[in-house]
């Protein structure tokens, strides 16, 4: 999967002094990246997401394997079907699949959206309780939904729930950045990534933001 795409905002995210000090003191590569990028991480590395959990997951499904622009266009068309707002789970389940397909969504994505709506409607996914759940439990609940994999769960944990210690081992941008910044001959596998990231705990999310930032200057 690609790294999070640039959104329409470029508001910087100020990292906490403790987090910056932990990364700087525990890893010389991180210390160099912090020196290059400062203690402020650009928000434009993060795709703009709806503020509510349900809307964020709808948007994540619609945007799978699409450019940011295409995803925004199709998501906007889908919202138009429901008066310009994200459909409730019940509205989505009652909607004509052909009408949703006409907005530009594929059959599988419509099935994924309906599965998400079904989980919420039946109460097997209690979105309002996710902020109180541990990372592993959140990921387990999300990946039980068709079309939501570990990468999507990691992005949700990092950028919607604001969890500070997430390492998305399936993210190709992070793998590429680690390869470049740590001088590896090939892309690291999850085990190698976990080992490299050990000094970043409990701020692996912030470390990943620095790694995404570094890709601006990465070759290839």
Secondary structure, DSSP 8 states (H G I E B T S, - for coil): -------S---EEE--HHHHHHHHHH-HHHHHHHHHHTTEEEGGGS----SSHHHHHHHHHHTTTS-HHHHHHHHHHHHHTTTTS---HHHHHHS-HHHHHHTT--HHHHHHHHHHHHHHHHTSS-GGGGGGS-HHHHHHHHHTSTT--HHHHHHIIIIIS--SS---TT-HHHHHHHHHHTT-SS---HHHHHHHHGGGTT-HHHHHHHHHHHGGG---
